Amino acid sequence: MSETLCKPTIVQTLRDTNINEGEKLKLHAALNGHPEPEIIWYRNNIPLKNSRDLTLT
């Protein structure tokens, strides 16, 4: 039995955010799709990774 593919769609509009140095940042993206889309966040063309001060969901 084959699964139905569904292209990714943005559920919640993305928006710019600014923080001051030393503040914590939480990035969130709400997307639908099948298979579940993989989300990669970038800053200055460098992929971001979870850290003590950065939470990616």
Rosetta constraint file for C-alpha pairs under 8 A:
AtomPair CA 4 CA 34 HARMONIC 7.32 0.50
AtomPair CA 5 CA 33 HARMONIC 7.59 0.50
AtomPair CA 5 CA 34 HARMONIC 5.23 0.50
AtomPair CA 5 CA 35 HARMONIC 6.63 0.50
AtomPair CA 6 CA 33 HARMONIC 5.04 0.50
AtomPair CA 6 CA 34 HARMONIC 4.84 0.50
AtomPair CA 6 CA 35 HARMONIC 7.24 0.50
AtomPair CA 7 CA 32 HARMONIC 8.00 0.50
AtomPair CA 7 CA 33 HARMONIC 5.30 0.50
AtomPair CA 7 CA 34 HARMONIC 6.65 0.50
AtomPair CA 8 CA 31 HARMONIC 6.41 0.50
AtomPair CA 8 CA 32 HARMONIC 5.44 0.50
AtomPair CA 8 CA 33 HARMONIC 4.24 0.50
AtomPair CA 8 CA 34 HARMONIC 7.23 0.50
AtomPair CA 8 CA 36 HARMONIC 7.89 0.50
AtomPair CA 8 CA 37 HARMONIC 6.32 0.50
AtomPair CA 9 CA 31 HARMONIC 5.51 0.50
AtomPair CA 9 CA 32 HARMONIC 5.32 0.50
AtomPair CA 9 CA 33 HARMONIC 6.40 0.50
AtomPair CA 10 CA 29 HARMONIC 7.89 0.50
AtomPair CA 10 CA 30 HARMONIC 6.18 0.50
AtomPair CA 10 CA 31 HARMONIC 4.55 0.50
AtomPair CA 10 CA 32 HARMONIC 6.60 0.50
AtomPair CA 11 CA 30 HARMONIC 5.24 0.50
AtomPair CA 11 CA 31 HARMONIC 5.11 0.50
AtomPair CA 11 CA 32 HARMONIC 6.67 0.50
AtomPair CA 12 CA 29 HARMONIC 7.10 0.50
AtomPair CA 12 CA 30 HARMONIC 5.49 0.50
AtomPair CA 12 CA 31 HARMONIC 7.32 0.50
AtomPair CA 14 CA 29 HARMONIC 7.07 0.50
AtomPair CA 19 CA 23 HARMONIC 6.27 0.50
AtomPair CA 19 CA 24 HARMONIC 7.80 0.50
AtomPair CA 19 CA 25 HARMONIC 7.24 0.50
AtomPair CA 23 CA 53 HARMONIC 7.36 0.50
AtomPair CA 24 CA 53 HARMONIC 4.80 0.50
AtomPair CA 24 CA 54 HARMONIC 6.10 0.50
AtomPair CA 25 CA 53 HARMONIC 6.32 0.50
AtomPair CA 25 CA 54 HARMONIC 5.04 0.50
AtomPair CA 25 CA 55 HARMONIC 6.48 0.50
AtomPair CA 26 CA 54 HARMONIC 5.82 0.50
AtomPair CA 26 CA 55 HARMONIC 4.71 0.50
AtomPair CA 26 CA 56 HARMONIC 6.03 0.50
AtomPair CA 26 CA 57 HARMONIC 7.71 0.50
AtomPair CA 27 CA 54 HARMONIC 7.77 0.50
AtomPair CA 27 CA 55 HARMONIC 6.31 0.50
AtomPair CA 27 CA 56 HARMONIC 5.06 0.50
AtomPair CA 27 CA 57 HARMONIC 6.27 0.50
AtomPair CA 28 CA 56 HARMONIC 6.33 0.50
AtomPair CA 28 CA 57 HARMONIC 5.03 0.50
AtomPair CA 29 CA 39 HARMONIC 7.88 0.50
AtomPair CA 29 CA 57 HARMONIC 6.81 0.50
AtomPair CA 31 CA 37 HARMONIC 7.32 0.50
AtomPair CA 32 CA 36 HARMONIC 6.94 0.50
AtomPair CA 32 CA 37 HARMONIC 7.33 0.50
AtomPair CA 33 CA 37 HARMONIC 6.07 0.50
AtomPair CA 40 CA 47 HARMONIC 6.58 0.50
AtomPair CA 40 CA 48 HARMONIC 7.40 0.50
AtomPair CA 41 CA 47 HARMONIC 5.71 0.50
AtomPair CA 41 CA 48 HARMONIC 5.52 0.50
AtomPair CA 42 CA 46 HARMONIC 5.18 0.50
AtomPair CA 42 CA 47 HARMONIC 4.31 0.50
AtomPair CA 42 CA 48 HARMONIC 5.40 0.50
AtomPair CA 43 CA 47 HARMONIC 6.51 0.50
AtomPair CA 43 CA 48 HARMONIC 6.69 0.50
AtomPair CA 49 CA 54 HARMONIC 7.51 0.50
AtomPair CA 49 CA 56 HARMONIC 7.35 0.50
AtomPair CA 50 CA 54 HARMONIC 5.41 0.50
AtomPair CA 50 CA 55 HARMONIC 5.20 0.50
AtomPair CA 50 CA 56 HARMONIC 5.86 0.50
AtomPair CA 51 CA 55 HARMONIC 6.50 0.50
